[in-house]
Amino acid sequence: MNVTVIGSHLCPDTLYALHQLAAAGAEVEFKDILSCHAALQDYLQIRESSPLYAEIRGTRRLGVPCFVQEDGSLTLDLHDILR
């Protein structure tokens, strides 16, 4: 399984997800929104346009980690990826 994880190295939920995915043998591309300007720009585009973030926009929540599956679909639920 290949998955892109968009999050932050400072976010406990992101770190937990990365560890779980590694334990499951997933090939992970990690985009750290706090250490890479391009990753942050890409994430903001997703956050502002994806229906997945409808309930999060306008709040103080970031909505990370975000998982991009091989087919390009997005989820905020780690269990969707691990199934």
PDB file with one MODEL, atoms N, CA, C and O in Angstrom:
MODEL        1
ATOM      1  N   MET A   1       0.840  -1.173   0.000  1.00  0.00           N
ATOM      2  CA  MET A   1       0.000   0.000   0.000  1.00  0.00           C
ATOM      3  C   MET A   1       0.888   1.240   0.000  1.00  0.00           C
ATOM      4  O   MET A   1       1.857   1.321   0.754  1.00  0.00           O
ATOM      5  N   ASN A   2       0.553   2.186  -0.838  1.00  0.00           N
ATOM      6  CA  ASN A   2       1.237   3.481  -0.894  1.00  0.00           C
ATOM      7  C   ASN A   2       0.268   4.552  -0.423  1.00  0.00           C
ATOM      8  O   ASN A   2      -0.897   4.566  -0.820  1.00  0.00           O
ATOM      9  N   VAL A   3       0.748   5.435   0.413  1.00  0.00           N
ATOM     10  CA  VAL A   3      -0.103   6.505   0.920  1.00  0.00           C
ATOM     11  C   VAL A   3       0.755   7.741   1.160  1.00  0.00           C
ATOM     12  O   VAL A   3       1.909   7.649   1.577  1.00  0.00           O
ATOM     13  N   THR A   4       0.166   8.888   0.887  1.00  0.00           N
ATOM     14  CA  THR A   4       0.808  10.151   1.219  1.00  0.00           C
ATOM     15  C   THR A   4       0.150  10.677   2.485  1.00  0.00           C
ATOM     16  O   THR A   4      -1.074  10.762   2.573  1.00  0.00           O
ATOM     17  N   VAL A   5       0.968  11.023   3.454  1.00  0.00           N
ATOM     18  CA  VAL A   5       0.474  11.573   4.709  1.00  0.00           C
ATOM     19  C   VAL A   5       0.845  13.047   4.740  1.00  0.00           C
ATOM     20  O   VAL A   5       2.016  13.412   4.643  1.00  0.00           O
ATOM     21  N   ILE A   6      -0.169  13.879   4.875  1.00  0.00           N
ATOM     22  CA  ILE A   6       0.045  15.315   4.995  1.00  0.00           C
ATOM     23  C   ILE A   6      -0.212  15.672   6.444  1.00  0.00           C
ATOM     24  O   ILE A   6      -1.304  15.441   6.963  1.00  0.00           O
ATOM     25  N   GLY A   7       0.792  16.235   7.099  1.00  0.00           N
ATOM     26  CA  GLY A   7       0.642  16.560   8.508  1.00  0.00           C
ATOM     27  C   GLY A   7       1.827  17.345   9.002  1.00  0.00           C
ATOM     28  O   GLY A   7       2.493  18.055   8.249  1.00  0.00           O
ATOM     29  N   SER A   8       2.075  17.201  10.285  1.00  0.00           N
ATOM     30  CA  SER A   8       3.158  17.930  10.930  1.00  0.00           C
ATOM     31  C   SER A   8       3.943  17.011  11.850  1.00  0.00           C
ATOM     32  O   SER A   8       3.377  16.163  12.539  1.00  0.00           O
ATOM     33  N   HIS A   9       5.238  17.192  11.851  1.00  0.00           N
ATOM     34  CA  HIS A   9       6.089  16.415  12.756  1.00  0.00           C
ATOM     35  C   HIS A   9       5.851  16.803  14.220  1.00  0.00           C
ATOM     36  O   HIS A   9       6.342  16.131  15.127  1.00  0.00           O
ATOM     37  N   LEU A  10       5.106  17.875  14.448  1.00  0.00           N
ATOM     38  CA  LEU A  10       4.779  18.317  15.806  1.00  0.00           C
ATOM     39  C   LEU A  10       3.409  17.827  16.274  1.00  0.00           C
ATOM     40  O   LEU A  10       3.031  18.043  17.425  1.00  0.00           O
ATOM     41  N   CYS A  11       2.676  17.177  15.391  1.00  0.00           N
ATOM     42  CA  CYS A  11       1.311  16.726  15.692  1.00  0.00           C
ATOM     43  C   CYS A  11       1.337  15.283  16.189  1.00  0.00           C
ATOM     44  O   CYS A  11       1.776  14.393  15.460  1.00  0.00           O
ATOM     45  N   PRO A  12       0.876  15.034  17.415  1.00  0.00           N
ATOM     46  CA  PRO A  12       0.881  13.661  17.927  1.00  0.00           C
ATOM     47  C   PRO A  12       0.059  12.703  17.072  1.00  0.00           C
ATOM     48  O   PRO A  12       0.439  11.542  16.919  1.00  0.00           O
ATOM     49  N   ASP A  13      -1.050  13.159  16.516  1.00  0.00           N
ATOM     50  CA  ASP A  13      -1.876  12.291  15.675  1.00  0.00           C
ATOM     51  C   ASP A  13      -1.136  11.903  14.392  1.00  0.00           C
ATOM     52  O   ASP A  13      -1.237  10.765  13.934  1.00  0.00           O
ATOM     53  N   THR A  14      -0.395  12.849  13.818  1.00  0.00           N
ATOM     54  CA  THR A  14       0.390  12.560  12.623  1.00  0.00           C
ATOM     55  C   THR A  14       1.487  11.553  12.948  1.00  0.00           C
ATOM     56  O   THR A  14       1.690  10.599  12.198  1.00  0.00           O
ATOM     57  N   LEU A  15       2.187  11.751  14.041  1.00  0.00           N
ATOM     58  CA  LEU A  15       3.257  10.829  14.423  1.00  0.00           C
ATOM     59  C   LEU A  15       2.720   9.429  14.691  1.00  0.00           C
ATOM     60  O   LEU A  15       3.330   8.434  14.298  1.00  0.00           O
ATOM     61  N   TYR A  16       1.579   9.359  15.361  1.00  0.00           N
ATOM     62  CA  TYR A  16       0.947   8.059  15.617  1.00  0.00           C
ATOM     63  C   TYR A  16       0.613   7.366  14.297  1.00  0.00           C
ATOM     64  O   TYR A  16       0.892   6.180  14.125  1.00  0.00           O
ATOM     65  N   ALA A  17       0.018   8.105  13.374  1.00  0.00           N
ATOM     66  CA  ALA A  17      -0.357   7.537  12.074  1.00  0.00           C
ATOM     67  C   ALA A  17       0.872   7.040  11.323  1.00  0.00           C
ATOM     68  O   ALA A  17       0.846   5.955  10.743  1.00  0.00           O
ATOM     69  N   LEU A  18       1.939   7.818  11.329  1.00  0.00           N
ATOM     70  CA  LEU A  18       3.162   7.405  10.635  1.00  0.00           C
ATOM     71  C   LEU A  18       3.708   6.104  11.214  1.00  0.00           C
ATOM     72  O   LEU A  18       4.152   5.229  10.470  1.00  0.00           O
ATOM     73  N   HIS A  19       3.677   5.976  12.521  1.00  0.00           N
ATOM     74  CA  HIS A  19       4.161   4.749  13.173  1.00  0.00           C
ATOM     75  C   HIS A  19       3.261   3.561  12.831  1.00  0.00           C
ATOM     76  O   HIS A  19       3.758   2.469  12.556  1.00  0.00           O
ATOM     77  N   GLN A  20       1.962   3.763  12.846  1.00  0.00           N
ATOM     78  CA  GLN A  20       1.025   2.684  12.522  1.00  0.00           C
ATOM     79  C   GLN A  20       1.192   2.229  11.070  1.00  0.00           C
ATOM     80  O   GLN A  20       1.170   1.033  10.778  1.00  0.00           O
ATOM     81  N   LEU A  21       1.355   3.181  10.181  1.00  0.00           N
ATOM     82  CA  LEU A  21       1.539   2.843   8.767  1.00  0.00           C
ATOM     83  C   LEU A  21       2.857   2.104   8.537  1.00  0.00           C
ATOM     84  O   LEU A  21       2.916   1.166   7.742  1.00  0.00           O
ATOM     85  N   ALA A  22       3.895   2.521   9.223  1.00  0.00           N
ATOM     86  CA  ALA A  22       5.186   1.834   9.109  1.00  0.00           C
ATOM     87  C   ALA A  22       5.063   0.399   9.617  1.00  0.00           C
ATOM     88  O   ALA A  22       5.590  -0.528   9.002  1.00  0.00           O
ATOM     89  N   ALA A  23       4.371   0.221  10.732  1.00  0.00           N
ATOM     90  CA  ALA A  23       4.184  -1.115  11.289  1.00  0.00           C
ATOM     91  C   ALA A  23       3.373  -2.005  10.348  1.00  0.00           C
ATOM     92  O   ALA A  23       3.550  -3.224  10.339  1.00  0.00           O
ATOM     93  N   ALA A  24       2.489  -1.402   9.562  1.00  0.00           N
ATOM     94  CA  ALA A  24       1.670  -2.157   8.611  1.00  0.00           C
ATOM     95  C   ALA A  24       2.400  -2.394   7.290  1.00  0.00           C
ATOM     96  O   ALA A  24       1.862  -3.045   6.395  1.00  0.00           O
ATOM     97  N   GLY A  25       3.617  -1.872   7.162  1.00  0.00           N
ATOM     98  CA  GLY A  25       4.408  -2.079   5.962  1.00  0.00           C
ATOM     99  C   GLY A  25       4.046  -1.172   4.797  1.00  0.00           C
ATOM    100  O   GLY A  25       4.387  -1.464   3.650  1.00  0.00           O
ATOM    101  N   ALA A  26       3.366  -0.090   5.081  1.00  0.00           N
ATOM    102  CA  ALA A  26       2.965   0.840   4.024  1.00  0.00           C
ATOM    103  C   ALA A  26       4.163   1.637   3.520  1.00  0.00           C
ATOM    104  O   ALA A  26       5.086   1.950   4.273  1.00  0.00           O
ATOM    105  N   GLU A  27       4.125   1.956   2.237  1.00  0.00           N
ATOM    106  CA  GLU A  27       5.102   2.887   1.681  1.00  0.00           C
ATOM    107  C   GLU A  27       4.505   4.273   1.833  1.00  0.00           C
ATOM    108  O   GLU A  27       3.451   4.569   1.269  1.00  0.00           O
ATOM    109  N   VAL A  28       5.182   5.123   2.598  1.00  0.00           N
ATOM    110  CA  VAL A  28       4.632   6.419   2.978  1.00  0.00           C
ATOM    111  C   VAL A  28       5.472   7.553   2.420  1.00  0.00           C
ATOM    112  O   VAL A  28       6.698   7.561   2.539  1.00  0.00           O
ATOM    113  N   GLU A  29       4.790   8.504   1.812  1.00  0.00           N
ATOM    114  CA  GLU A  29       5.406   9.784   1.480  1.00  0.00           C
ATOM    115  C   GLU A  29       4.835  10.775   2.483  1.00  0.00           C
ATOM    116  O   GLU A  29       3.622  10.978   2.542  1.00  0.00           O
ATOM    117  N   PHE A  30       5.705  11.389   3.267  1.00  0.00           N
ATOM    118  CA  PHE A  30       5.272  12.323   4.304  1.00  0.00           C
ATOM    119  C   PHE A  30       5.507  13.749   3.842  1.00  0.00           C
ATOM    120  O   PHE A  30       6.623  14.127   3.486  1.00  0.00           O
ATOM    121  N   LYS A  31       4.439  14.533   3.851  1.00  0.00           N
ATOM    122  CA  LYS A  31       4.533  15.953   3.526  1.00  0.00           C
ATOM    123  C   LYS A  31       4.307  16.737   4.802  1.00  0.00           C
ATOM    124  O   LYS A  31       3.188  16.821   5.309  1.00  0.00           O
ATOM    125  N   ASP A  32       5.386  17.311   5.316  1.00  0.00           N
ATOM    126  CA  ASP A  32       5.352  18.052   6.569  1.00  0.00           C
ATOM    127  C   ASP A  32       5.017  19.517   6.287  1.00  0.00           C
ATOM    128  O   ASP A  32       5.836  20.257   5.743  1.00  0.00           O
ATOM    129  N   ILE A  33       3.815  19.923   6.662  1.00  0.00           N
ATOM    130  CA  ILE A  33       3.343  21.266   6.329  1.00  0.00           C
ATOM    131  C   ILE A  33       4.053  22.371   7.117  1.00  0.00           C
ATOM    132  O   ILE A  33       3.950  23.546   6.767  1.00  0.00           O
ATOM    133  N   LEU A  34       4.766  22.000   8.170  1.00  0.00           N
ATOM    134  CA  LEU A  34       5.464  23.021   8.951  1.00  0.00           C
ATOM    135  C   LEU A  34       6.929  23.185   8.564  1.00  0.00           C
ATOM    136  O   LEU A  34       7.590  24.127   9.001  1.00  0.00           O
ATOM    137  N   SER A  35       7.432  22.275   7.750  1.00  0.00           N
ATOM    138  CA  SER A  35       8.841  22.401   7.371  1.00  0.00           C
ATOM    139  C   SER A  35       9.041  22.607   5.873  1.00  0.00           C
ATOM    140  O   SER A  35      10.170  22.778   5.412  1.00  0.00           O
ATOM    141  N   CYS A  36       7.948  22.592   5.114  1.00  0.00           N
ATOM    142  CA  CYS A  36       8.065  22.731   3.666  1.00  0.00           C
ATOM    143  C   CYS A  36       6.957  23.644   3.144  1.00  0.00           C
ATOM    144  O   CYS A  36       5.773  23.316   3.227  1.00  0.00           O
ATOM    145  N   HIS A  37       7.355  24.777   2.612  1.00  0.00           N
ATOM    146  CA  HIS A  37       6.398  25.756   2.115  1.00  0.00           C
ATOM    147  C   HIS A  37       5.520  25.170   1.008  1.00  0.00           C
ATOM    148  O   HIS A  37       4.314  25.419   0.987  1.00  0.00           O
ATOM    149  N   ALA A  38       6.098  24.403   0.096  1.00  0.00           N
ATOM    150  CA  ALA A  38       5.327  23.797  -0.993  1.00  0.00           C
ATOM    151  C   ALA A  38       4.288  22.813  -0.452  1.00  0.00           C
ATOM    152  O   ALA A  38       3.164  22.768  -0.950  1.00  0.00           O
ATOM    153  N   ALA A  39       4.652  22.031   0.556  1.00  0.00           N
ATOM    154  CA  ALA A  39       3.709  21.086   1.158  1.00  0.00           C
ATOM    155  C   ALA A  39       2.557  21.834   1.815  1.00  0.00           C
ATOM    156  O   ALA A  39       1.405  21.410   1.724  1.00  0.00           O
ATOM    157  N   LEU A  40       2.863  22.938   2.472  1.00  0.00           N
ATOM    158  CA  LEU A  40       1.820  23.753   3.096  1.00  0.00           C
ATOM    159  C   LEU A  40       0.880  24.319   2.038  1.00  0.00           C
ATOM    160  O   LEU A  40      -0.338  24.298   2.220  1.00  0.00           O
ATOM    161  N   GLN A  41       1.425  24.820   0.946  1.00  0.00           N
ATOM    162  CA  GLN A  41       0.590  25.355  -0.131  1.00  0.00           C
ATOM    163  C   GLN A  41      -0.318  24.275  -0.715  1.00  0.00           C
ATOM    164  O   GLN A  41      -1.502  24.517  -0.948  1.00  0.00           O
ATOM    165  N   ASP A  42       0.234  23.091  -0.950  1.00  0.00           N
ATOM    166  CA  ASP A  42      -0.565  21.981  -1.471  1.00  0.00           C
ATOM    167  C   ASP A  42      -1.679  21.618  -0.497  1.00  0.00           C
ATOM    168  O   ASP A  42      -2.821  21.401  -0.904  1.00  0.00           O
ATOM    169  N   TYR A  43      -1.347  21.552   0.786  1.00  0.00           N
ATOM    170  CA  TYR A  43      -2.339  21.216   1.805  1.00  0.00           C
ATOM    171  C   TYR A  43      -3.441  22.268   1.864  1.00  0.00           C
ATOM    172  O   TYR A  43      -4.620  21.922   1.937  1.00  0.00           O
ATOM    173  N   LEU A  44      -3.080  23.522   1.835  1.00  0.00           N
ATOM    174  CA  LEU A  44      -4.091  24.578   1.902  1.00  0.00           C
ATOM    175  C   LEU A  44      -5.043  24.517   0.716  1.00  0.00           C
ATOM    176  O   LEU A  44      -6.235  24.789   0.860  1.00  0.00           O
ATOM    177  N   GLN A  45      -4.531  24.165  -0.443  1.00  0.00           N
ATOM    178  CA  GLN A  45      -5.395  24.005  -1.622  1.00  0.00           C
ATOM    179  C   GLN A  45      -6.405  22.889  -1.380  1.00  0.00           C
ATOM    180  O   GLN A  45      -7.587  23.042  -1.686  1.00  0.00           O
ATOM    181  N   ILE A  46      -5.946  21.776  -0.835  1.00  0.00           N
ATOM    182  CA  ILE A  46      -6.844  20.667  -0.523  1.00  0.00           C
ATOM    183  C   ILE A  46      -7.861  21.096   0.521  1.00  0.00           C
ATOM    184  O   ILE A  46      -9.058  20.854   0.362  1.00  0.00           O
ATOM    185  N   ARG A  47      -7.396  21.724   1.576  1.00  0.00           N
ATOM    186  CA  ARG A  47      -8.264  22.118   2.690  1.00  0.00           C
ATOM    187  C   ARG A  47      -9.352  23.094   2.240  1.00  0.00           C
ATOM    188  O   ARG A  47     -10.486  23.030   2.714  1.00  0.00           O
ATOM    189  N   GLU A  48      -9.007  23.979   1.342  1.00  0.00           N
ATOM    190  CA  GLU A  48      -9.967  24.991   0.907  1.00  0.00           C
ATOM    191  C   GLU A  48     -10.936  24.475  -0.156  1.00  0.00           C
ATOM    192  O   GLU A  48     -12.004  25.056  -0.346  1.00  0.00           O
ATOM    193  N   SER A  49     -10.580  23.398  -0.848  1.00  0.00           N
ATOM    194  CA  SER A  49     -11.432  22.958  -1.957  1.00  0.00           C
ATOM    195  C   SER A  49     -12.126  21.614  -1.749  1.00  0.00           C
ATOM    196  O   SER A  49     -13.137  21.343  -2.396  1.00  0.00           O
ATOM    197  N   SER A  50     -11.613  20.779  -0.872  1.00  0.00           N
ATOM    198  CA  SER A  50     -12.167  19.437  -0.719  1.00  0.00           C
ATOM    199  C   SER A  50     -13.404  19.432   0.189  1.00  0.00           C
ATOM    200  O   SER A  50     -13.400  20.058   1.249  1.00  0.00           O
ATOM    201  N   PRO A  51     -14.461  18.723  -0.231  1.00  0.00           N
ATOM    202  CA  PRO A  51     -15.641  18.567   0.631  1.00  0.00           C
ATOM    203  C   PRO A  51     -15.299  17.870   1.949  1.00  0.00           C
ATOM    204  O   PRO A  51     -16.026  18.019   2.931  1.00  0.00           O
ATOM    205  N   LEU A  52     -14.216  17.121   1.978  1.00  0.00           N
ATOM    206  CA  LEU A  52     -13.774  16.447   3.196  1.00  0.00           C
ATOM    207  C   LEU A  52     -13.571  17.444   4.335  1.00  0.00           C
ATOM    208  O   LEU A  52     -13.739  17.102   5.506  1.00  0.00           O
ATOM    209  N   TYR A  53     -13.209  18.672   3.988  1.00  0.00           N
ATOM    210  CA  TYR A  53     -12.899  19.691   4.990  1.00  0.00           C
ATOM    211  C   TYR A  53     -14.049  20.665   5.254  1.00  0.00           C
ATOM    212  O   TYR A  53     -13.844  21.687   5.909  1.00  0.00           O
ATOM    213  N   ALA A  54     -15.234  20.372   4.766  1.00  0.00           N
ATOM    214  CA  ALA A  54     -16.368  21.291   4.917  1.00  0.00           C
ATOM    215  C   ALA A  54     -16.631  21.658   6.377  1.00  0.00           C
ATOM    216  O   ALA A  54     -16.903  22.817   6.689  1.00  0.00           O
ATOM    217  N   GLU A  55     -16.552  20.678   7.265  1.00  0.00           N
ATOM    218  CA  GLU A  55     -16.822  20.935   8.680  1.00  0.00           C
ATOM    219  C   GLU A  55     -15.636  21.558   9.401  1.00  0.00           C
ATOM    220  O   GLU A  55     -15.795  22.099  10.495  1.00  0.00           O
ATOM    221  N   ILE A  56     -14.471  21.492   8.816  1.00  0.00           N
ATOM    222  CA  ILE A  56     -13.256  21.996   9.460  1.00  0.00           C
ATOM    223  C   ILE A  56     -12.974  23.443   9.078  1.00  0.00           C
ATOM    224  O   ILE A  56     -12.477  24.223   9.890  1.00  0.00           O
ATOM    225  N   ARG A  57     -13.294  23.796   7.830  1.00  0.00           N
ATOM    226  CA  ARG A  57     -13.070  25.183   7.401  1.00  0.00           C
ATOM    227  C   ARG A  57     -13.818  26.126   8.331  1.00  0.00           C
ATOM    228  O   ARG A  57     -14.952  25.857   8.727  1.00  0.00           O
ATOM    229  N   GLY A  58     -13.181  27.219   8.668  1.00  0.00           N
ATOM    230  CA  GLY A  58     -13.804  28.203   9.542  1.00  0.00           C
ATOM    231  C   GLY A  58     -13.641  27.893  11.017  1.00  0.00           C
ATOM    232  O   GLY A  58     -14.156  28.622  11.865  1.00  0.00           O
ATOM    233  N   THR A  59     -12.918  26.801  11.339  1.00  0.00           N
ATOM    234  CA  THR A  59     -12.644  26.474  12.739  1.00  0.00           C
ATOM    235  C   THR A  59     -11.154  26.634  12.980  1.00  0.00           C
ATOM    236  O   THR A  59     -10.401  26.972  12.066  1.00  0.00           O
ATOM    237  N   ARG A  60     -10.742  26.399  14.180  1.00  0.00           N
ATOM    238  CA  ARG A  60      -9.318  26.473  14.510  1.00  0.00           C
ATOM    239  C   ARG A  60      -8.617  25.137  14.291  1.00  0.00           C
ATOM    240  O   ARG A  60      -7.407  25.034  14.497  1.00  0.00           O
ATOM    241  N   ARG A  61      -9.362  24.112  13.876  1.00  0.00           N
ATOM    242  CA  ARG A  61      -8.774  22.793  13.629  1.00  0.00           C
ATOM    243  C   ARG A  61      -8.031  22.799  12.301  1.00  0.00           C
ATOM    244  O   ARG A  61      -8.458  23.446  11.344  1.00  0.00           O
ATOM    245  N   LEU A  62      -6.924  22.080  12.250  1.00  0.00           N
ATOM    246  CA  LEU A  62      -6.149  21.981  11.011  1.00  0.00           C
ATOM    247  C   LEU A  62      -6.651  20.881  10.094  1.00  0.00           C
ATOM    248  O   LEU A  62      -6.676  21.049   8.875  1.00  0.00           O
ATOM    249  N   GLY A  63      -7.049  19.766  10.666  1.00  0.00           N
ATOM    250  CA  GLY A  63      -7.469  18.642   9.834  1.00  0.00           C
ATOM    251  C   GLY A  63      -6.305  17.805   9.361  1.00  0.00           C
ATOM    252  O   GLY A  63      -6.285  17.362   8.213  1.00  0.00           O
ATOM    253  N   VAL A  64      -5.338  17.583  10.226  1.00  0.00           N
ATOM    254  CA  VAL A  64      -4.220  16.711   9.917  1.00  0.00           C
ATOM    255  C   VAL A  64      -4.154  15.622  10.978  1.00  0.00           C
ATOM    256  O   VAL A  64      -4.538  15.850  12.125  1.00  0.00           O
ATOM    257  N   PRO A  65      -3.683  14.469  10.615  1.00  0.00           N
ATOM    258  CA  PRO A  65      -3.143  14.120   9.322  1.00  0.00           C
ATOM    259  C   PRO A  65      -4.241  13.891   8.288  1.00  0.00           C
ATOM    260  O   PRO A  65      -5.363  13.493   8.603  1.00  0.00           O
ATOM    261  N   CYS A  66      -3.875  14.153   7.078  1.00  0.00           N
ATOM    262  CA  CYS A  66      -4.719  13.884   5.922  1.00  0.00           C
ATOM    263  C   CYS A  66      -4.000  12.808   5.111  1.00  0.00           C
ATOM    264  O   CYS A  66      -2.785  12.858   4.924  1.00  0.00           O
ATOM    265  N   PHE A  67      -4.765  11.850   4.642  1.00  0.00           N
ATOM    266  CA  PHE A  67      -4.187  10.731   3.902  1.00  0.00           C
ATOM    267  C   PHE A  67      -4.658  10.776   2.454  1.00  0.00           C
ATOM    268  O   PHE A  67      -5.855  10.877   2.183  1.00  0.00           O
ATOM    269  N   VAL A  68      -3.717  10.701   1.535  1.00  0.00           N
ATOM    270  CA  VAL A  68      -4.020  10.634   0.111  1.00  0.00           C
ATOM    271  C   VAL A  68      -3.706   9.211  -0.333  1.00  0.00           C
ATOM    272  O   VAL A  68      -2.555   8.773  -0.305  1.00  0.00           O
ATOM    273  N   GLN A  69      -4.739   8.509  -0.737  1.00  0.00           N
ATOM    274  CA  GLN A  69      -4.581   7.124  -1.143  1.00  0.00           C
ATOM    275  C   GLN A  69      -4.050   7.033  -2.573  1.00  0.00           C
ATOM    276  O   GLN A  69      -4.008   8.028  -3.298  1.00  0.00           O
ATOM    277  N   GLU A  70      -3.653   5.840  -2.959  1.00  0.00           N
ATOM    278  CA  GLU A  70      -3.067   5.619  -4.283  1.00  0.00           C
ATOM    279  C   GLU A  70      -3.969   6.098  -5.412  1.00  0.00           C
ATOM    280  O   GLU A  70      -3.482   6.568  -6.441  1.00  0.00           O
ATOM    281  N   ASP A  71      -5.273   5.984  -5.228  1.00  0.00           N
ATOM    282  CA  ASP A  71      -6.213   6.397  -6.272  1.00  0.00           C
ATOM    283  C   ASP A  71      -6.515   7.900  -6.230  1.00  0.00           C
ATOM    284  O   ASP A  71      -7.325   8.397  -7.012  1.00  0.00           O
ATOM    285  N   GLY A  72      -5.853   8.622  -5.304  1.00  0.00           N
ATOM    286  CA  GLY A  72      -6.045  10.061  -5.190  1.00  0.00           C
ATOM    287  C   GLY A  72      -7.138  10.475  -4.232  1.00  0.00           C
ATOM    288  O   GLY A  72      -7.310  11.665  -3.970  1.00  0.00           O
ATOM    289  N   SER A  73      -7.887   9.510  -3.699  1.00  0.00           N
ATOM    290  CA  SER A  73      -8.950   9.849  -2.752  1.00  0.00           C
ATOM    291  C   SER A  73      -8.344  10.269  -1.414  1.00  0.00           C
ATOM    292  O   SER A  73      -7.248   9.849  -1.042  1.00  0.00           O
ATOM    293  N   LEU A  74      -9.089  11.103  -0.712  1.00  0.00           N
ATOM    294  CA  LEU A  74      -8.641  11.669   0.556  1.00  0.00           C
ATOM    295  C   LEU A  74      -9.451  11.114   1.708  1.00  0.00           C
ATOM    296  O   LEU A  74     -10.637  10.820   1.564  1.00  0.00           O
ATOM    297  N   THR A  75      -8.804  10.974   2.849  1.00  0.00           N
ATOM    298  CA  THR A  75      -9.507  10.628   4.076  1.00  0.00           C
ATOM    299  C   THR A  75      -8.746  11.227   5.255  1.00  0.00           C
ATOM    300  O   THR A  75      -7.541  11.468   5.187  1.00  0.00           O
ATOM    301  N   LEU A  76      -9.475  11.456   6.320  1.00  0.00           N
ATOM    302  CA  LEU A  76      -8.864  11.896   7.577  1.00  0.00           C
ATOM    303  C   LEU A  76      -8.829  10.752   8.588  1.00  0.00           C
ATOM    304  O   LEU A  76      -8.393  10.935   9.724  1.00  0.00           O
ATOM    305  N   ASP A  77      -9.289   9.573   8.171  1.00  0.00           N
ATOM    306  CA  ASP A  77      -9.420   8.434   9.054  1.00  0.00           C
ATOM    307  C   ASP A  77      -8.329   7.398   8.781  1.00  0.00           C
ATOM    308  O   ASP A  77      -8.311   6.762   7.727  1.00  0.00           O
ATOM    309  N   LEU A  78      -7.440   7.241   9.725  1.00  0.00           N
ATOM    310  CA  LEU A  78      -6.351   6.274   9.603  1.00  0.00           C
ATOM    311  C   LEU A  78      -6.866   4.871   9.368  1.00  0.00           C
ATOM    312  O   LEU A  78      -6.254   4.101   8.627  1.00  0.00           O
ATOM    313  N   HIS A  79      -7.991   4.524   9.992  1.00  0.00           N
ATOM    314  CA  HIS A  79      -8.533   3.174   9.856  1.00  0.00           C
ATOM    315  C   HIS A  79      -8.959   2.879   8.423  1.00  0.00           C
ATOM    316  O   HIS A  79      -8.920   1.724   8.000  1.00  0.00           O
ATOM    317  N   ASP A  80      -9.369   3.907   7.659  1.00  0.00           N
ATOM    318  CA  ASP A  80      -9.683   3.704   6.245  1.00  0.00           C
ATOM    319  C   ASP A  80      -8.446   3.222   5.479  1.00  0.00           C
ATOM    320  O   ASP A  80      -8.561   2.430   4.544  1.00  0.00           O
ATOM    321  N   ILE A  81      -7.290   3.694   5.872  1.00  0.00           N
ATOM    322  CA  ILE A  81      -6.043   3.339   5.201  1.00  0.00           C
ATOM    323  C   ILE A  81      -5.561   1.952   5.630  1.00  0.00           C
ATOM    324  O   ILE A  81      -5.058   1.187   4.808  1.00  0.00           O
ATOM    325  N   LEU A  82      -5.711   1.637   6.890  1.00  0.00           N
ATOM    326  CA  LEU A  82      -5.180   0.388   7.424  1.00  0.00           C
ATOM    327  C   LEU A  82      -6.029  -0.824   7.059  1.00  0.00           C
ATOM    328  O   LEU A  82      -5.571  -1.952   7.236  1.00  0.00           O
ATOM    329  N   ARG A  83      -7.235  -0.638   6.563  1.00  0.00           N
ATOM    330  CA  ARG A  83      -8.101  -1.777   6.209  1.00  0.00           C
ATOM    331  C   ARG A  83      -7.601  -2.501   5.008  1.00  0.00           C
ATOM    332  O   ARG A  83      -8.211  -3.480   4.579  1.00  0.00           O
TER     333      ARG A  83
ENDMDL
END
